[in-house]
Amino acid sequence: MSTAAMTRPTYGNWRRPRRPGLGPLGLLGTVVAFGGLLVALLASLVSLTAAIVVLVPVSLFLAPLALRTVDGRNVYQVLAIRVGWARRKSAGSHTYLSGPLSKRPGGRYQPPGLLARTRMHEGRDAYNRSFGVLHHPGRGLYTVVLACEPDGGSLVDPSQVDIWVASWGDWLARLSHEPGLRGAQVVVETAPDTGTRLAAEVLPRISPDAPAAARAVMEEVVERYPSASSEMHTYIALTYGPTGGPKRATDDIVTDLSMRLPGLLSGLVAAGGGSAYPLPADRLAEIVRVAYDPAIAPDVLSARAEHATTGVEWGDAGPAAAVETVTSYKHDSGVSRTWMLTLAPRGTVRSSVLRGLLEPAPGTRRKRVSLIYRPIDPATSARIVESDRRTAHFMAGSKRGLVQARASSEMQAAEQTAAEEAAGAGLVEFSLMMTVTVDDEEQLQDAGITVRNLQASSRILMRPADRMQAAAFTCTLPVGLLPWEHTLVPYQIREAL
């Protein structure tokens, strides 16, 4: 009897979006370069000195655009981050105080930063389950958060894992057809097990007449088990924006979201999400509250186990005090640092490429990995794919040697992407952010070493979000904050530049 070896599928073919313009200059730099050359040619008809006077400032402007860091940022972008940090620090906005002793009206612990103006609303889905909806008034965005308990890949047939991956890809492709959807966020949060839930489950069930030895064994299990275990939570946040029609009331939008939830949840279950359900408003407030103050996690679990709810409202989900530094973000009982993706895994990978990154990390109080997706509508996807395909063919026909081999590989990838898009696949832009929270600032160095080791095992490159740690920390919370929706310059213009 012979058995045929099953070939496990591999994944990849992701590529950076191509920027318009010549090389690293971008669209703005290319326009300035050609405009400067044209003016210099006209000035040269007058005198050579006039042409030099024109070319010198143009060259000084283009040089910072051409110089780029390892993660692809030009000099102007680096300076903008440093200037923004200097302005925030001089204005004192890098510190935050709330509560009864602060100057803020109401004496509540309102979440800071990008969450300062958010409002919480509640609705009920088709199964009469309560769910919270976060409203961002400044941008007109609404976020609904789903929680799920993935089955995991242990003791599961590889073929079933591949089916889950395919179903997840299909679920992401369906998001591009969701009216008004601006982006999606998947947050996987891990933390050491506090033992509260195990104690609440086991200790009340111990019989008073049980033998002393049996009681001692069960009590020892409750005491020692949490030291070697951890808890993991998975959240999916979907953010919707205006669809271009007449302005709608908040109640109408909440009702619309409640009708979409059953279909979205069924797709998550098919993709291996396990038990999926919408998060109520109080649960969402608890998650944010614990993120800012990790020390109260056991108290939150105890209160929920005893009373089924903690009574935490969104207006009290923020920290009492927070301080942003260049390399960290200090908040209540924790110190956090956030890293951002700069390079996705090169080549092909297996479905388990991010497993090490998502698993609990020793020596950390909490760890959150946030995958951010921006689905692209089918019409725009077709234009992007065809543009990349034409560019890849042009580059492959104009280079030689080793560069020619690299260009040929790009052409094959572009052809595969075009074929998949024509067959109905969706185009999605994605990024990744990771926040690690520890007890004090001295542990950040060890956390940085742990993160570097996790990057190596996952074949990705990340850089710390220095001078913007507070905003990056907030973007890893499961609240549906999309970074490109909260910039001063719209992302369409930033991509063109």
N, C-alpha and C positions, 0 to 999 in steps of 0.2 A: 504494500500500500504506500502510495506517495502523497505527500501534501504539498500544495503550492504555497510558496511564501507570499504572504500578503504585504504589499508595499504601502507603508503609512504615508498619507498625503503630507506634503509640506506647504508652507505658507510664506508669503512675502510679496514682492512686486510693488511695495509702497515706494513712493518717490516724493521728493520735495516739489512743491508747486514751482513752476518755472516763472521767473520774474521777467517782465518785458524790459527791453533795453539791451545795451551792449555789455556783456560780461557782468562785473559787479557794480556797474554804475547805476543800473535801474533806469526806469523811464525818465525821471527827472534829470539824472546825470547825463543821459543820452541826449535829451533835448538841449540842455545847457552846453554840452560839448559841440553838437552840430551848430547851434546858434552862435557860440563863441568863434568857431572856425569861420563861419560865414561872415561875421562882423570883422574878424581879423583880416580876411581876404579883401574885404571892401576897404578896410583901413590901410592895408598895404599899398593900395593905389595912391594914397596920399603920401605916406612915408613909412619906412620900416619901424621907426620908433612908435608910431601910432599902433601898428600891429602888435608890437611887443607889449605895449600898455594894455591892450585888450586881452592878450593871451595870459599874462601873469595872473590877474585875479581869477580868470576862468580856471587856470591850473590849480590855484590855491583852493578854489571851491571844490574841484573834482577829486583832489588827492584824498581827503577824508572819506569820500564815498568809495574810492577804490580800495582803501585799506580796511580789512575786515579781521575780526577776531576769529578764534577757532570755531565758535558757535555761529558764525555768519553775520554778526552785527558790525555795522560800520562805525566810524569814529563819532559821527553825529548822534547815533543812537546811544552809544556809551555815554557821551557828554550829556544827553538829555536825561538819562537816568540819574547821573551824578548831580546835575543841577536841580532836578525835582526833589532828590533826597535832601540837598542843602536847603531848599526853600521850605520843605516840611519841617526840618529840624529847627530852622530859625523861627518859624511860626509856632513851634511847640505842638504841632499836630502829630508828632511821633509818640506822644504820650496820651493816655486815655484814663479818665476817672469817671465813675458812675456811682449810683447809689444815693442814699439819703444825705451823705456828707459832701456830695459833689455839687457843682453849680448847675447841673442839668435839671430842667423842670420835671416835676413828678417824682423825683427820687428813685427811679427804677433803674434796672441794670440792662438798658437797651444795648443790643449788639452794636459794635463799633464799625467804623470804616464803611465798606461797601454795603453793609447790612443796616446802616444807621436809619435809613428812610423806609425800609421794608415794612410791610404790614401783612399780618396773617389773617386769612379767611378760612372758613370751613365749609365743606360740602359733603354730600352723601352720594355714593355710587349706586349702581343698579341693585346691588346686594345689601343696600342700607348700611354700608360701612362708612364711617366717618373718615375723611381725609382732609389734610391741610393744603392750602394753596398760598404760596408766598407771592406777594404783589410788590413789584419794583416800580413805584410811581414815576420816577424820573425817566425810565426807559419804556414804560408801558408793557413790562414783561410779567408773565405769570408762570410760576414753577410748581409742579406737582411732583412729589417724591414717592417712589415705590420701594418697598423692601422685599427682599427675597432671601431664601436659604438654599444656596446651590447644593446640589447633591455631591459635588466633588468627584475627582477622578480616581480615587483609590478603589481597588477591587472592582473596577468597571471595565468592560471589554473595550479595547481600542476602537472598534467599529462604532460603539455607542458614543464615545467621546467625539469621533469625527462627525457623527450625526448632530451632536449638540453644537459643534463649531459651525457647521453648515446652517443650522437653524438660527444661530446667533447672527451670522452674516445676513441671512434673509430678513431677520428682524431689523437690523440696521438699515438694510436697503428699503424696507417699508417706511422708515422714518422720513425719507425724502418725499414721500407722498402725503405726509401729515400736514394739513393746512395750518400755516402759521408757526410751525415748529422752527425755532432758531438754533437749537442745539440740545445735546444730551450729555449727561455726565454719569459715569459709573464710579462709585467710591467703594473701595474695599478697606474696611477698618479692622485692625487687629489690636488686641491688648491682652495683657496677662489676666487670667481668670481670677476674679476676686474671691470665688468660692461662695458667694452669697446665695446664688440660685441653687447650688448643690446642697448647702446647709438647709435652706428653706424646703427643699424637696425631700431630704432624707431624715433629718432629725425629728420632725413631727411624726414620722411614720414608725419610729422605733417603739416597739411594744414595751411597756413598763415591766412586763414579766419576762422579758428576754434574758438569757444568761448573761452574766457579767462579761464573759469573754467575747460574746457576739456584739454586745454593746460597745466594748472597747475597740473591736475591729472596725465597726461602722464609724465611730467617732474619729478614729485615726485616719480612715479614708477621707472623711470630710475635711480633716485638718491638713493632710498632706497632698491630696490630689490637685488642688489649685496651683501649687508651686511648679507642677510639671505640665500644666495645660494652659490653654489660652482660649479666648473668645474671638470670633470673627463675624463681622456683619457686612452685608452687601446692600448698597442702595443705588437706585437709578433715579436720577433727577431729569425731568423733561421740562424745558423752558419754551414757552410760547410767546409770540409777539403779535402785534397788530397785523391783520391780513390785508389791509388796504381799503376795506370797506368803511361804512360809517362807524363812528365810535360807539362801542358797546358798554353796557353797565357791567360792573364786577360780578353781580349775581348771574347775569346771562353767561359770562365766560366760565364761571364755576360750574354752572349746569352743563355747558358744552363739554368741559373736561370730564365731568362725571360720566357722560355717555361714551367717551373714548376709552375710559379705563379698562373695561372688560376685554376689549380686543388687544390692548397692549399687554395686559397681564397674561392672557392666554399664549401670546407669542413668547413671553419670558419663560413660562412653564415648559413649552416645547423646546426651548434652547437650554434646558438643564437648570433653570432657575429654581426648581423646587417649589416650595410654597411661596407664592408671590402675593403681596397685598399692598394697598396704599397706606401710607403713614398718616396717622392722625396728627392734628396740630400739636398736641401735648408731647407726643413722642419725638416729633421733629425739634421742638424746643429743648427737650431733654438731651438729645444728641449734641446740639450746639452748646448747651450748658456744660456738659461733661467734657467737650473738646477744649473749652476755655479753662475749666477747673477739673483736671483728671482725678484729683484726690476725693471728689465727692461721688465717684462712680459707685462704690459699694452702698452709699446711702441712698442713691437713686434706685438701685436694684432692690434694696430692702423695702423702701417705701412702695415701689410698684408691686412687689410680691405680697405685701401686707394689705395695701389699700387699692390695688389694681390701677392706681394712677398717682402721680406725684403732684399734680396741680401746678406744674411749672408752665408759665405763660411765655409767649414770645417776647413780651416786653421785659422779661427778667432772665433771658437766656444768655446775656452777655457777661463779660468779666467785670469785677469790681475795679481792677486796675490792669493796665497793659502798657508796655513800653517796647517800642520798635528800635532795634539797633541795626547796624550795617549787616550783621551776619545772623541775627536771631530775632525772635519775637517772644518776649516775656509776658506771661498772662497768668494771673492768679497763682495756682500751684504748679505751673509747668513752664518749661522753656522749649520753644519749637524752632525748627529750621526746615525750610522747604527747598526742594530741588526741582528743576524743570528739565524736560527732555530736550536734548539738542540733536541727537542722532538715533534713529530707529535701528533695530537690528539689520545689519547688512546681509544680503544673501537670503537663503531660504531657512526657515525655522520650523520647529514642530509646534504642536498645539500647546505644549507645556513650557514654552519659552519664558513666560512670566511667573511661573509657579514659585520660584525662589523669592521673587520680588514681592509677591502677595502674601507669603507665609509670615507668621509672627517673627519679629527680629528680637533676639535676646538683648537685654540691657536697655530696652526702651519702655516708656510708660504707655505710649500709644503710637500707632503708625497708620497713616492713611495714604493709599495710592488712588489717585483720581485720573481716570481716563476721560478725556473730553472729546466729543465728536461734534462735527458740524456737517450734517447731511447736505448734499448739494442736489438741487432739483434736476430732473432728467434732462431738460433742455440745456442748462448750463453744463451739466456733465458731458453731454455730447460735444459741445464746443471746446471744452478743456481737453477732452481726449483727442479730438482731431487736431487741435493745435499742437499738443505734445507729440502726436504721431508725425506731423509734418516737420517739426523741429528736429526730432530724432533722425528722420531720413536725411535731412539736410546736413546734420552734423556727421552722420556716418559716411556721407559721400564727399566730405571736405577735409577729412583727417586721415592720417596714415600711422603705421606702426602700432605701438602700444595704445596710443590714444584712439586709433581706429578700432582696436579690439574693444575698448571700453564703450565707444560710440555704437558699435554693433550690438553689444549687450543691451544698451539703452533702447535701441531700435526694436529688439525682440520684446523687451518689456512693454514698450509702447504699443506694439502690435497685439500682444496678449491682452493688455488693458482695453484696447479698442474692441477686440472680439468679445470680451466678457461684458462690456458695457452694451454692445449691440444685442447680446443675448438676454439682457434684462438686469444685469448686476448694477448696483448703485455705486456712486462715487462719494467717498466720505473723507473729510479732512480730520485728522486726529492729533492729539498731543497727550502728554502724560506729566503729571506732577505728583510729588511725594512729600509728605510732611512727617517728620519724626519728632515726637515730644518726649522729653526727659524731665527729670526732677530738678536739676540745677544746671548751671551753665558749664560746669567742669565736665559734665558727661557728654557735651556736644562733640568733643573731639573723637571720643570712642564711637559716637553715633555716625560721624562722618566716615570713619573707617568701615563701619558696617555697611553703610550705603554704597561705598566704592566696591565692596565685595559683592553686594547684590547686583550692582550694575554689570560687573564682569560675568556673573552667572547668567544674566539675562541678555547679554550682548547689546546693551544700550549705553549711551553716553548722556550724562546729566550734568548740569551746573547749578550751583546754589543761586537762589533768587536774591542775591545781595542788594541792599538798599530798597527792596520792595517786599520784605518778608511779611509784613502785615497783610498786604493785599494777596500775596501768594497763599498765606495760611488760610484766608477766607475762601479762596477759590478751591481749596481741597475739601471744604466742608460740603456735605450733601445738600446744598441749598440752590443748586442750579445756576451759579454765577458763571457766565461765559465771558472770559477775558476780553474778547474782541468787541463785546457789546458795551464795555465800560471804559473805553479809551476816548481821549479828547478828539483824536483824528479817526474818522471811520476806517474800518479795516479794509474797505475797498480801495481807499486812497493809499493806505499804508502798503498794501500789496503792490500797487502800481509804482510806488516810490522805491 
